Amino acid sequence: MARLATRDEPVVVAEASAVAARRPSVLSDYVALTKPKVQSLLLLTTVAAMEVAGEPSIGLILATCLGGYLSAGGAGAVNHWYDRDLDRAMARTAHRPVASGRVSPRAALTFGLTLAALSVVWLALVVNPLAAGLSFCGFLGYTAVYTFWLKRRTAQNIVIGGAAGAVPPLVGWAAVTGGLDGTALYLFAIVFFWTPPHFWALALLMKEEYAAVKVPMLPVVRGERETRKQILLYSVLLYAVSQLPFCAGGFGATYLAASLILGAAFIYLAVRLLRRGDRRSALVLYLFSLAYLALLFVAMVADVKL
């Protein structure tokens, strides 16, 4: 017997179609697990370190970036798996693939571990074992040290765990030279000291959400005033560390000028945040910190190539 269409059926069908159109595809969900937005800055520091270290071929750059993406992407997927309970409770992250239920926890974990394994094999065979080992250390640092151990236990989580995000320049350097030297370690130190003020500026904006899920980020545990003080302290430390490559003879006047200007701007914005204590100042500092790291590493390449 034929079914009669109701008056509202076309509207319901249209709404269902619109929802389906907005729903991410399976492919886009798995790409999201790798945290591509975070990856872009990591890969930039990798490529910049390679260009500073020598004259890498396009093939070597692409091979190293692929290995680095697999490693960091695997870490991102494992993070999605482990933090799914927190992500569900936070408006900013509730739409993530695992938290929303679009990707199962087991699938996300399997995907992440597979990417990490592929990264090690790929880098060891195509680049060199040191690059593979360093990349795997970055994976372990982000997953085991930061995500599993520190994030839910201490307000210093991002300080210690942030070392994982400073590994990509080492991977890039090792890919070109087969080893590490003082300049490579300076690049590591720059990213290491950049991470706390960068992330704490974001944590100020997300304080209420972190407090709701009982994650002991610095603003939650020590308060916003102390966090702003720590941001200023690390901004000054970052400024000092960023001068070390020039002082050691690794870079010249182009890098020096860029590091002085960018560092002074970073400190200025940190001082302004300390004095004003408003969300806009925190957002401006957070956005500038992204530009700061990108521009500083671009300046390194310009200094050695021009």
N, C-alpha and C positions, 0 to 999 in steps of 0.2 A: 504494500500500500504506500503510495507516495506521501512524503512528509511535506506539510505545508510550512512555508517560511514565515516566520513571525516578522512583525514590523521592525523590531529592534535587531534582528539578526545581522543585517548588513553592517550596523554600527559595531556590534560585538566582534564580527569577523575582522573588520578594519582595525579595531583596537588590538586584537590578538596578533594581527599581522605586523602592526607597528612595534609591539613589544618584541616579537621574534626578530624583527629587523635590527632592533637596538641591542639584542643579546649578542655578546661576543662569540665569535666562532671558536671551535676547538683549537684551531691553529693559533689564533690570537691569544687564547688563554694560556697556552703553553709558552708562547713568546713572552707573555706578561710574567710568567714564573721566573724568567731569567732576569727580570728587572732591567730592561734595556735603557731606560733613562739614566739609571745609575751607571750602567756600563759605559756610556759615552765618555764620561770624564775619566774613567779608569783607562780606557783605551787611548785617550788623548795623551795621558801621562806615559803610557807604554811607548807609543810611537815617538813622542818627543825625546824620551830617554834613548831610544834607538838611534835617532838622528844625531843626538849629541855624542853618542858613543862612537860613531863611525859613519860608514857609507853603506847602509843596508840596502839590499835589493828590494824591489817591490814585492817579489815573491816571499822574501823572508819576513817583511813587514806583515803581509797578509797572513802568512802561516802563524806568526806569533800572535797576531790579533785574534785569529780564530781560536787558537789554544787558550788564550786569555779569556775570550768570551765564553768558551765552554766551561772553564773553571769557575769564573765568577757567576755565570748563569746557573751552574749546578749548585753553588752556594746559595744563590737567591731562591732556587726551588726548594732546597732543604729548609731555608728560613720560612718560606710560605707554609711548609708542612708543619714545622715545629711550633710556629707562632699563630696557628690558625685560631686558637681560642682567644688570643688577644685581638687578632684582626676582626673577629666577629663582633667584638664589644666596642670597637672604635669606628666612628663614622667615616673617618678618612680611609680605612682599610677594609671595611665590611664587604666591599664589592670585589675583593680579590678572588681569584679563581678557586682556591681551596676554601677560604672562609665562607664564600657564598654557596659552596657545594657543587660548583660546575666541574671541578676536578677533584677526584677522590684523594684523600691523604696518602694512601698507598701509591697511587699513580704519581703524585708529586714527588714523593721520596724516591721512588724508583727512577724517575726522570732525572732528579738532581744527582743521584749517585752515578747514574750512567754517564751524564755529561762530565762529571769530575773524572771518571775513569778514562773516558775518551780523550779528555784534555791531557792527562798524564802521558798516555800512549802517543798521541799526536805530537806533542812537544818533544818528547824524548826521541822519537824517530825522525821527525822532520826538522826540528830546531836543534836542541841539545839537552842532555840530561839535567844540567844545572837549571836551565829555564823551566824544565818540567818539575823539578823538585821545589823550586821557589814558588811556582804557581800552585802546587799542591799545598804548600805551607800556607799560602793565602787562603785557600779553600778551608783548611782546618782551622785557621785563625778566626775566620768569620763564622763558621758553623759551631765547632766544638768549644772554642774559647769565648767568643762574643755571644752567640745566640743561645747555646746550651748552658754555659757556665755563668757568665757575667751579667747578662742583660737584666735578669730578674733578681739579682742578688746585691748589686752594689751601684752606687751613684757614679763610680769611676769606670763603669762599663765601657763607655765610648773612648775613654783615654787609653785603656789597655787594649781593648778589642779593636781600636782604630788602627792598630799596626797592620791588620789584614788589608786594609784599603791602601796602605803605603807600599805594598809589595809589587804592584804592576811596574813601576819604574825599574825595580831590580830585575824583573823578568825581561823587560826590554833590553836592559843593559847586558844581561847575561846572554841574551839571544844573539847579540852582535859580537861581543868580545869573548864569550865563553868563560867569563869570570866577573869579579866585582872589584871596584876600587873605591877610593875615597869619595870621588864625585858621585858615584852611584849611591853611596850611603847618605850623602848630603840630600840627594833627591828624595830618598826614603824619609829622612828626617823632616823635610819640608812638608810632605803630605801628612806625616804623623802629627806634627804640631798644628797643622791646619785643621785637622779633623775635629777636635773638641770645640773651638769657637764656631765652626760651621754647623755642627750638629746641635750644639746647645742653643744656638739662635732659633733653630727649628723647634727644639724642645720647649722653648719659652712659648711658642705659638701653640703647641700641642699639650701644654701642661695639664689641663683638665682631663684630657683623654688618657694621658699616662697615669694620672692619679686614680682615675676610675678603674683602671685595670691593675692597679698596684705595681706598676713598673717603676723602680726607684731612679728615675731620671733626676739629674741634679736639681732642676727647678722644683720638683716634687719633694725631695728630701731636704735640700738646703735652702730653698726659697728662691724667689726671682732675683732679689738684690744680690745674694751671694753668687748666683749664676752669672749675672752681669759683670760682677767683679772678676770671676774666673775667665769669662770671655775676654775681658781686657787684658788680663795677665797672659793668657795664651796668645793673644794678638801681638803683644810685645815680644814674647818668646819666638813667635813665628817670624817676626821682623828680624830678630837677631840671627836666627838660624838661616834665614834666606840670604844673609850676607856672607855666610861661610864659603859657599862655592866661589865667590869672587875673591875673597881673602886668600883662598887656597890656590888661586891661579887657574881655576877651571873655566871661568868666564871673564868677559871683558866689560867695556863701558856700556854696551847696549843692555846687557843683563843688569848691570849695576843700576842704571837709570830706571829701568822697569821695576826692579825690586824695591828701590827707594820710594818711588811714586806709589806703587800698589800697596806697599807695606804701610806707608803713611796714611793712605786712604782707609786701609783696614783699621788702623788704630783710631783714626778720627771717628769712624762709624761706631767703633766699640765704646769710645768715650761718650758719644752722643747717646748711645743706648743706655749706658750707665746713668747718665744724667736724666734722661727723659723717662725711661722705663716703660715705654708704650709699645704696643704691638707693631705699629708701623715701623718703628726703628729696628725692631727685631727682624721684621720681614726684609727690610732694605739690606741689613747686614747679611742675612742668609743668602739673598740673591746675589749680593756683591761677592760673597765668598766663593760662589761658583765661578763667577767671571774672573776673580782673582787667580785661582789656581790655573784656569785655562790660559789666561794671558801670561802668567809667569812662565809656564812651560813653553808657550809659543816664543816668548822672549829668549829663552835658553837656546832654542833652535835658531832663531834669527841671529843671535850673538855668534854662534859657531859657524854658520853658513854664509853670512854676509861679510 
